[in-house]
Amino acid sequence: MKAILFLASVVVILITAGMVYSLMSGAIPVFKEFGLKFIVSSEWNPTEGREAYGALPFITGTLLTSLIAIILCFPLAFSTSLFIGEYYRGTKMASLTGTMVDMLAGIPSIVYGLWGFYVLRPLIVELGWSAQGFSIFTAGVVLAIMIIPYATSITTEIIKMVSNDLKEAAYSLGATRREVIFSVIVPNARSGIFTSYILAFGRALGETMAVTMLIGNSNIIPKGIFDSGNTMASVIANQFGEADGLKLSALVAIALLLFVITGIINGIGKLIIKKYSV
Amino acid sequence: MKNLIGIIAVVLLLSSCSSGSSENVSLTAAGATFPLPFYNLAIKNYSKSAGTLLTYGGVGSGGGIRSLRDQVVDFGATDAYLNAKQEADMPAGIVHIPTCIGAVVIAYSLTGIEELKLSNENLTDIFMGRITRWNDSRIKESNPGVTLPDLAVTVVHRSDGSGTTYIFSDFMSKISVDWEKEVGKGKSLKWPVGLGAKGNPGVAGTIKQTNGAIGYIGSEFAFAQKIPVAQVENSAGKYVTPSLASISAAAKGEIPADTKVMLTCSSDPDAYPISGFTWLILYKEQAYNKRTKVQAEETVKFLSWIIEKDAQALAQQVNYAPLPEKTVAQARALLGTVVFDGQTLLK
C-alpha cells in the first residue's frame, strides 16, 4: 500500500517536472532571440522576415480579464455562500440554490462563449459601451459567471464549518446575526474563503474558449476595459495550429509564463493564508 | 489462460492478414483546412470505389508541412507553397500537386446594401484603418448611386493562422506598397485594425452579427452559406464578383512547371483577383520510413485521381473552382516524377 502511494506521488511530481522541462526547452529559442524583452515588449508581429514577439499584450489581457472576473464574482458568490451556508442553511431553498450553482460548473465553456456572443455582446452594444461588443469587459463578465461555482462551493463549506459553540456564544452575548457573520464567521473562515477566491482566480487565468469568442483577439495592449484585446491562453489556442519555428517557441514561452504566473498567484495565496489562518 | 493466448494469436494473425492485402491498404494525410470539404467528399467517394482506407486530418497547412517533414503521413496538404527554406528543412525532395482553386472573398454586413464595389484603394484604406466610416467619400466614389450609411467600419480578420489570410495578404501586398511595407504577407499578421475571430465560421458569424462589419472569408464557405460578398477590382480595372468561373479564370495565365505560384492579381481580364491553388505535397522518393511499395502506389493512384475529371466535378459540388486542363497536365507530369526505389509509380 505504502509503495503504491509513493509511486503515485512520484508519478505526479514527474509529470509536473516533465511539463516544466518541455515548456522551458521549447521556450529557449525565443528567449535567446529577444531575451527578457519578450516579457515587456508589446510588439507581436508574426510576418516572416519582420518577426518580433512580445508577451505583454497577452499578460495584460489575462490579468485584466481575470481581475474583472474576480471583482464581479465576489459580491455574487459571497452572498450566495452566506445564503446557503448560514441564513437558509439546511432548507430546501438552500439545497436548490446549491445545486444550481454546482450546475454552473458543469456547463462547457463553449456554451458560456455562445451565450456571451449572442446575449451579452448585443447588450453591451445596445448600452453603447463598445461599438461591436467584443472587449476585455465582455470576456470578464462571462468569466465572472464561470468562476462563481468555484468560489461559492468552497466558501459555503468553510462557513458551515465554523463551530456552533462560537456562534452560540456570540448570540448569547446579544450579538445580532449580522454581527455574528462579520465578527465571528468571516474572521474564522477568512483563510478558507481566501483560498476559494485564489482557486477561482486561477481558473479565470487559464480559461480559453469562452474568452476567445468574446475578447476580439487583437494582439495589442487594450486602451481600456471596453477595448478588444487577447489573453495568453487564447492566443495559444488560436495560433498554435499554423505556428512553427520562432513563433511556436514564442507560444510555448507564453505557456511557460502562464504557468509561472499561476504559480506566483498560488504562492501569494498560500503566504496570505499562512499569515491569517487561525 | 492458454485459450486466451490462442484467441489473441488468431486475432493478431487475422489483423495482420487484412492489413497486408493490397485492397485494404490505409493511407493517412494531414494539412490545410481550406480544402477540407473537398478532400472529405473526394476521400469518401474514392474509398467507396477503390477500397483504399484514407484518413485526412484538417490540422492546418503548418501542421501538414510538419507532419510530412516528420514522415508520419503519406502526404500533406498546404495552401501556401513551401518557400526555399521550408523545402530545405525537408529530409528529401518533395513535389507540389495542385488539386483545386479557391478564393478569398470580401464579406460585409450592411443592412439594405446588396451590391458593393471595392476598389484596390478602398480595400487598402479599410484594412489599414484609414477609412473608418462607411459613408466615406472614397467608398462613395467606387459606388455611384448607392447610399452608404453613416456607420463605423468594423474590420474582422482571422485570429488563427490560416492559408486564407496568406492568400488575402499576398493580394494586399501586390496592390498596395503601404501594406507591403507595414503589414506584409503571412498566415497570421500584425493587423493595423480590427477584431480577430477563429476560422471561417467565426469570421462569418462575427460579420453577420455586427452591422457595418467587413472581413475576408474562404470562398467555399461564403458560397455554401450564401454570404453577401463585395465585387473586387482586378488587374484589368474591372469589378469582378467571385464565382467558380471567375476564380477558375485566375489560372488561365502562364503557370510554372512546378505549379508553385500565387494566382492573386491574375492578368486575365475576367479573373477574380484573390484566388489561389491549394496543394497536396509528397516526397519524390516514396521509399522511406519502411513504407511498402503498395502504399506508395496507392498514394500516387489517389493523387492522380483527384486531379482528373471525376474528382474535379466533386470539387465544384462543394464550391471550389476546378483546375484548367493545362494545369491538370502539369500536375500529371509532376506525379510522373514520383518514384519508389527509382521506379516511376504513375500508371
Interface residues (C-beta under 8 A of the other chain):
Chain A: E43 W44 N45 P46 T47 E48 G49 R50 F117 Y118 R121 P122 A131 Q132 G133 F134 T212 M213 G216 N217 S218 N219 S228 N230 N238 Q239 G241 E242 A243 D244
Chain B: V59 G60 S61 G62 G63 I65 R66 A152 T154 S159 D160 G161 S162 V183 G184 K185 G186 K187 S188 L189 K190 W191 G194 L195 G196 A197 K198 G202 G205 T206 Q209 T210 A213
